[in-house]
Amino acid sequence: MLLTHYFSYTEAEVAVSDESYSNQAPIDPRSMMINVVAPAVASAATLVGGGYVATRAFQRRQDNLVAQFASEMVYHSNNLDEVRGARSESSERR
């Protein structure tokens, strides 16, 4: 047997009349606002707010890292080799 026998398709006839369109309810603007516009606005606000919070957290971490490195450089009299040595010694103690 051929596989086409198992996968034969028949076309279904669907009658479309003007009555099927007249049975539909008109579009309710309030329902459209609640179901479409409100979720879209809430999603956009969440994305923008979350992006702002993430950006600020990243900037804060960068600022803290630079401030920590600057304080160590001042402590070690701007000698980078001394800073590296102190960091390696402190990592060996842990």
Buried (B, 14 or more C-beta within 10 A) or exposed (E): EEEEEEEEEEEEEEEEEEEEEEEEEEEEEEEEEEEEEEEEEEEEEEEEEEEEEEEEEEEEEEEEEEEEEEEBBEEBEEEEEBBEEBEEEEEEEE
